[in-house]
Amino acid sequence: MTWDLRPAIDMEAYTNFSKQAVSKVLQAPGFREFRAHRNVLGSPHVRATYVWHSLVDWANYHQTDEWQGLMPELNKYVTHIEVQVWGPSPVMPESLRPGS
């Protein structure tokens, strides 16, 4: 997911919401990893990467009342939300690192 922060938001409230939202997702069945990045060059301001064991796990959580309840709250702080669902590459399905 990527998004832009709305102008003049309460950053403390956004930070608290973000931490609470992530703590909920971390408990979801099939959830493996969360990463957050800021774009040092501008828009989008934030990229949040959610890694799931399977596409089914993601789809199941995406349909829960918990997830659906988080989205209106997120919309108070952000705009231009984009969701992309990615799967492994058939050419290079695993991460590569130097020396591997």
Rosetta blueprint (number, residue, H / E / L):
1 M L
2 T E
3 W E
4 D E
5 L E
6 R L
7 P L
8 A L
9 I L
10 D L
11 M H
12 E H
13 A H
14 Y H
15 T H
16 N H
17 F H
18 S H
19 K H
20 Q H
21 A H
22 V H
23 S H
24 K H
25 V H
26 L H
27 Q L
28 A L
29 P L
30 G L
31 F E
32 R E
33 E E
34 F E
35 R E
36 A E
37 H E
38 R E
39 N L
40 V L
41 L L
42 G L
43 S L
44 P L
45 H L
46 V E
47 R E
48 A E
49 T E
50 Y E
51 V E
52 W E
53 H L
54 S L
55 L H
56 V H
57 D H
58 W H
59 A H
60 N H
61 Y H
62 H H
63 Q L
64 T L
65 D H
66 E H
67 W H
68 Q H
69 G H
70 L H
71 M H
72 P H
73 E H
74 L H
75 N H
76 K L
77 Y L
78 V E
79 T E
80 H E
81 I E
82 E E
83 V L
84 Q L
85 V L
86 W L
87 G L
88 P L
89 S L
90 P L
91 V L
92 M L
93 P L
94 E L
95 S L
96 L L
97 R L
98 P L
99 G L
100 S L
